[in-house]
């Protein structure tokens, strides 16, 4: 009998320890973000902090570099990529909550030239002029991949001649790992022309460079996906951040920064209809399949916990915890 009471006491102690962890509010979210989003997400991150008092720490880099960092163990709550290729690769790597992934904005490429346009670039045909200095992203960077696709389309158009692609690629003097490096080189006059996003011509750079539009028939409609990492400690808060990005306020910031709008549903957690119903009944959220907290080590063989949480004021309070021990469920309520 004493052992039985000791066992129940141990379970109760574990439940209280877990509830304390669940009730803890995050001090910050970590968001790995494609470099082209630096202006828009910087502003949205501040909006999120103003609303929640939770800071957002960004890591801005090429989408391929961000994915590599994540696969190698870097921590993040949200990954926002500049193309579906890197997000799909992250899904295949097994690091994403796949059902949380949504397309949240779109972008297009344009040519950018220094303000005085010393090479006198006026159209796409000029890219094949001998001696021109072109800069673009590497083939693994979304902006570089899109640029290569555009060059392929132009090369397959008889209007540009059979040697167009060869001549253009011969003029490429640098392929950068980050689209911001492309913009910087053109702004500093180190290149005659570069391939960058329409959104990269920000107000502070407009005085240093000009944009030359690429016709839609040759351009690429770049779709930006984002999603929550499986290892995120704060999936609920991560979904709230994503919802803000896709809200009217978030879309307004993105459009102001040159991105195109996209119709999308608010981010949803992975789980069943019953999980969603449970969350609705409690006014809180449910850590269902794919969103569970990591298992914690303890003297008992194994246990699995799920929690329903109810929001009261600005605090998340655990209201019920179910522990499954050796295939027997012990329900602890308080």
C-alpha positions as CSV (number, residue, x, y, z in Angstrom):
1,X,0.0,0.0,0.0
2,X,2.9,2.3,0.9
3,X,4.5,1.7,-2.5
4,X,1.2,2.4,-4.2
5,X,0.8,5.7,-2.4
6,X,4.4,6.6,-3.2
7,X,3.8,5.8,-6.9
8,X,0.7,8.1,-7.0
9,X,2.7,10.8,-5.2
10,X,5.4,10.5,-7.8
11,X,2.9,10.8,-10.6
12,X,1.4,13.9,-9.0
13,X,4.8,15.4,-8.6
14,X,5.6,14.8,-12.2
15,X,2.2,16.3,-13.2
16,X,2.9,19.5,-11.2
17,X,6.4,19.8,-12.7
18,X,5.0,19.4,-16.2
19,X,2.3,21.9,-15.6
20,X,4.8,24.4,-14.5
21,X,6.7,23.9,-17.8
22,X,3.5,24.2,-19.8
23,X,2.5,27.3,-18.1
24,X,5.8,29.1,-18.8
25,X,5.4,31.9,-21.4
26,X,8.1,32.1,-24.1
27,X,10.5,35.0,-23.9
28,X,11.2,34.9,-27.6
29,X,10.4,33.1,-30.8
30,X,13.2,32.1,-33.3
31,X,12.2,32.6,-36.9
32,X,14.6,31.5,-39.8
33,X,13.7,33.8,-42.6
34,X,14.6,34.1,-46.3
35,X,16.9,37.2,-46.8
36,X,14.5,38.9,-49.1
37,X,12.0,39.3,-46.2
38,X,14.3,41.3,-43.9
39,X,12.3,44.5,-44.2
40,X,8.8,43.1,-44.0
41,X,9.4,40.5,-41.3
42,X,11.4,43.0,-39.2
43,X,8.4,45.2,-39.1
44,X,5.9,42.3,-38.5
45,X,8.2,41.0,-35.7
46,X,7.9,44.3,-33.9
47,X,4.1,44.2,-34.4
48,X,4.1,40.8,-32.8
49,X,6.1,41.9,-29.8
50,X,3.9,44.9,-29.3
51,X,0.8,42.6,-29.2
52,X,2.2,39.8,-27.1
53,X,5.3,41.1,-25.3
54,X,7.2,38.2,-26.9
55,X,10.3,39.1,-28.9
56,X,11.1,37.6,-32.3
57,X,14.7,36.7,-33.0
58,X,15.3,36.5,-36.8
59,X,18.0,34.6,-38.7
60,X,18.0,36.1,-42.2
61,X,19.9,34.2,-44.9
62,X,19.5,32.3,-48.1
63,X,16.7,29.7,-47.8
64,X,19.1,26.9,-48.7
65,X,21.6,28.0,-45.9
66,X,18.8,28.2,-43.4
67,X,17.6,24.7,-44.2
68,X,21.2,23.4,-43.9
69,X,21.5,25.0,-40.5
70,X,18.2,23.5,-39.3
71,X,19.1,20.0,-40.6
72,X,22.4,20.3,-38.7
73,X,20.7,21.0,-35.4
74,X,20.1,24.7,-35.3
75,X,16.9,25.6,-33.3
76,X,14.0,27.6,-34.8
77,X,10.3,27.8,-34.2
78,X,9.3,28.9,-37.7
79,X,11.0,28.6,-41.1
80,X,10.0,31.0,-43.9
81,X,11.5,30.1,-47.3
82,X,11.6,32.0,-50.5
83,X,10.7,29.0,-52.5
84,X,8.8,25.7,-52.2
85,X,11.9,23.7,-53.2
86,X,13.7,24.3,-49.9
87,X,10.6,23.9,-47.9
88,X,9.8,20.6,-49.6
89,X,13.4,19.5,-48.8
90,X,12.9,20.5,-45.2
91,X,9.7,18.3,-45.1
92,X,11.7,15.4,-46.6
93,X,14.3,16.0,-43.9
94,X,11.6,15.3,-41.3
95,X,12.0,18.6,-39.4
96,X,8.7,20.3,-40.3
97,X,5.2,20.1,-38.9
98,X,3.9,19.5,-42.5
99,X,0.3,20.4,-41.9
100,X,1.3,23.9,-40.6
101,X,3.0,24.9,-43.9
102,X,1.2,27.6,-45.9
103,X,2.0,29.9,-48.8
104,X,1.9,33.4,-47.4
105,X,3.1,35.7,-50.1
106,X,4.4,35.9,-53.7
107,X,7.3,37.8,-55.4
108,X,8.8,38.3,-58.8
109,X,12.3,39.0,-60.1
110,X,13.5,42.1,-61.9
111,X,16.8,43.4,-63.2
112,X,18.5,45.9,-61.0
113,X,21.1,48.4,-62.3
114,X,23.1,51.2,-60.6
115,X,21.4,54.5,-60.6
116,X,23.6,56.0,-63.4
117,X,23.3,52.7,-65.4
118,X,26.9,52.9,-66.8
119,X,26.4,49.8,-69.1
120,X,23.2,51.4,-70.6
121,X,21.0,48.3,-69.8
122,X,17.6,48.9,-71.2
123,X,16.1,45.5,-71.8
124,X,16.7,41.7,-71.6
125,X,18.5,41.6,-74.9
126,X,21.3,43.8,-73.4
127,X,22.2,41.0,-71.0
128,X,24.0,39.3,-73.9
129,X,26.3,42.3,-74.7
130,X,30.0,41.3,-74.5
131,X,31.9,42.4,-71.4
132,X,28.8,43.0,-69.3
133,X,29.2,42.3,-65.6
134,X,26.2,40.3,-64.3
135,X,25.6,39.1,-60.7
136,X,23.0,36.7,-59.5
137,X,22.4,34.1,-56.8
138,X,23.8,30.6,-56.9
139,X,21.6,27.8,-58.3
140,X,20.7,26.7,-54.8
141,X,19.5,30.2,-53.7
142,X,15.8,30.7,-54.7
143,X,16.6,34.0,-56.4
144,X,19.4,32.4,-58.3
145,X,17.3,29.4,-59.3
146,X,14.5,31.7,-60.5
147,X,17.1,33.8,-62.5
148,X,18.3,30.6,-64.2
149,X,14.8,29.6,-65.1
150,X,14.2,33.1,-66.6
151,X,17.4,32.8,-68.7
152,X,16.3,29.4,-69.9
153,X,12.9,30.8,-71.0
154,X,14.6,33.6,-72.9
155,X,17.1,31.2,-74.5
156,X,14.3,29.1,-75.7
157,X,12.6,32.1,-77.4
158,X,13.8,32.5,-81.0
159,X,13.5,36.2,-80.6
160,X,16.7,36.2,-78.5
161,X,18.7,34.0,-80.7
162,X,20.2,30.5,-80.2
163,X,23.4,31.7,-78.4
164,X,21.6,34.0,-76.0
165,X,21.9,31.8,-72.9
166,X,25.6,31.1,-73.5
167,X,26.4,34.7,-74.0
168,X,24.5,35.8,-70.8
169,X,26.1,33.1,-68.6
170,X,29.5,34.1,-69.9
171,X,28.8,37.6,-68.5
172,X,28.1,36.3,-65.0
173,X,31.0,37.4,-62.8
174,X,29.6,36.3,-59.4
175,X,26.9,34.0,-58.0
176,X,26.0,34.9,-54.4
177,X,24.7,32.8,-51.6
178,X,22.2,35.5,-50.5
179,X,20.1,37.9,-52.6
180,X,21.1,40.8,-50.4
181,X,24.7,40.4,-51.5
182,X,23.5,40.7,-55.1
183,X,21.7,44.0,-54.3
184,X,24.8,45.3,-52.4
185,X,27.2,44.6,-55.3
186,X,24.9,46.4,-57.8
187,X,24.3,49.4,-55.4
188,X,28.1,49.7,-55.0
189,X,28.7,49.6,-58.7
190,X,30.6,46.4,-58.6
191,X,28.3,44.9,-61.2
192,X,26.4,46.4,-64.2
193,X,23.2,44.5,-63.6
194,X,21.8,41.9,-61.2
195,X,18.8,39.6,-60.8
196,X,16.9,40.4,-57.6
197,X,13.4,40.5,-56.3
198,X,11.0,43.3,-57.1
199,X,10.7,43.7,-53.3
200,X,14.5,44.3,-53.0
201,X,14.2,47.9,-54.3
202,X,13.4,49.4,-50.9
203,X,13.0,53.1,-50.2
204,X,16.5,53.4,-48.8
205,X,18.0,51.8,-51.9
206,X,15.9,53.5,-54.5
207,X,18.4,56.4,-54.7
208,X,21.2,54.0,-55.6
209,X,19.7,51.8,-58.2
210,X,17.0,51.4,-60.8
211,X,14.6,48.5,-61.6
212,X,14.0,47.0,-65.0
213,X,10.9,44.9,-65.2
214,X,10.9,41.4,-66.6
215,X,7.8,40.6,-68.6
216,X,5.4,38.1,-67.0
217,X,5.8,35.6,-69.9
218,X,9.4,35.1,-68.9
219,X,9.2,35.8,-65.2
220,X,8.7,33.4,-62.3
221,X,5.9,33.6,-59.8
222,X,7.8,33.0,-56.6
223,X,5.7,31.5,-53.9
224,X,6.9,31.9,-50.3
225,X,6.0,29.1,-47.8
226,X,6.4,29.1,-44.0
227,X,5.7,26.5,-41.3
228,X,6.4,25.4,-37.8
229,X,9.4,23.2,-36.9
230,X,8.6,19.9,-35.1
231,X,11.1,20.8,-32.4
232,X,9.4,24.2,-31.6
233,X,8.9,24.7,-27.9
234,X,6.2,27.1,-28.6
235,X,3.9,25.9,-31.4
236,X,0.9,27.9,-30.2
237,X,2.8,31.2,-30.2
238,X,4.4,30.2,-33.5
239,X,1.0,29.8,-35.1
240,X,0.0,33.2,-33.7
241,X,3.0,34.7,-35.3
242,X,2.1,33.1,-38.6
243,X,-1.5,34.3,-38.3
244,X,-0.2,37.8,-37.9
245,X,1.9,37.5,-41.0
246,X,-1.3,36.4,-42.9
247,X,-3.6,38.9,-41.3
248,X,-4.7,42.1,-43.0
249,X,-2.1,44.0,-41.0
250,X,0.7,41.6,-42.0
251,X,-0.4,41.6,-45.7
252,X,-0.3,45.4,-45.7
253,X,3.3,45.3,-44.5
254,X,4.3,42.7,-47.2
255,X,2.6,44.7,-50.0
256,X,4.2,47.9,-48.8
257,X,7.6,46.1,-49.1
258,X,6.8,45.0,-52.7
259,X,5.4,41.5,-52.2
260,X,2.3,40.3,-53.9
261,X,-0.7,39.2,-51.9
262,X,-1.9,35.6,-51.7
263,X,-5.2,34.2,-50.4
264,X,-4.4,31.8,-47.7
265,X,-6.0,30.2,-44.6
266,X,-4.7,31.0,-41.1
267,X,-2.1,28.5,-39.9
268,X,-3.6,25.4,-38.4
269,X,-2.1,22.9,-36.0
270,X,-1.7,19.3,-37.0
271,X,-4.3,17.1,-35.4
272,X,-7.7,15.6,-35.5
273,X,-11.1,17.2,-35.5
274,X,-11.6,15.9,-32.0
275,X,-8.5,17.8,-30.9
276,X,-9.8,21.0,-32.4
277,X,-13.2,20.5,-30.7
278,X,-11.4,20.0,-27.4
279,X,-9.5,23.2,-27.8
280,X,-12.7,25.1,-28.7
281,X,-14.5,23.8,-25.6
282,X,-11.7,24.9,-23.3
283,X,-11.0,28.2,-25.1
284,X,-7.4,27.1,-25.4
285,X,-5.2,24.9,-27.6
286,X,-4.4,21.3,-28.0
287,X,-1.0,19.7,-28.5
288,X,-2.2,16.9,-30.7
289,X,-0.4,14.4,-33.0
290,X,2.7,16.1,-34.5
291,X,2.6,18.9,-31.9
292,X,3.4,17.1,-28.7
293,X,5.8,18.4,-26.2
294,X,9.1,16.4,-26.3
295,X,9.1,13.4,-24.0
296,X,10.9,14.0,-20.7
297,X,13.2,11.5,-19.0
298,X,12.0,10.2,-15.6
299,X,12.3,7.1,-13.4
300,X,9.2,5.6,-14.9
301,X,9.5,3.5,-18.0
302,X,7.7,5.8,-20.4
303,X,4.9,8.3,-20.2
304,X,3.1,10.4,-22.8
305,X,1.4,13.7,-21.9
306,X,-1.0,15.9,-23.6
307,X,-2.4,19.1,-22.1
308,X,-5.5,21.2,-22.7
309,X,-4.8,24.8,-21.8
310,X,-7.2,27.6,-21.0
311,X,-6.2,31.2,-21.3
312,X,-6.9,33.5,-18.3
313,X,-5.8,37.1,-18.9
314,X,-2.3,37.0,-20.2
315,X,-1.3,33.6,-18.7
316,X,-1.7,30.1,-20.1
317,X,-2.9,27.8,-17.3
318,X,-2.9,24.0,-17.5
319,X,-6.3,22.7,-16.5
320,X,-5.9,19.0,-17.1
321,X,-3.1,16.5,-17.6
322,X,-3.4,12.9,-18.8
323,X,-0.5,10.6,-18.1
324,X,-0.3,7.1,-19.7
325,X,2.0,4.8,-17.7
326,X,2.5,1.2,-18.8
327,X,-0.7,1.2,-20.8
328,X,-2.7,2.4,-17.8
329,X,-4.1,5.9,-17.8
330,X,-4.1,7.9,-14.6
331,X,-6.2,11.1,-14.8
332,X,-5.0,13.9,-12.5
333,X,-7.3,16.9,-12.3
334,X,-7.0,20.1,-10.3
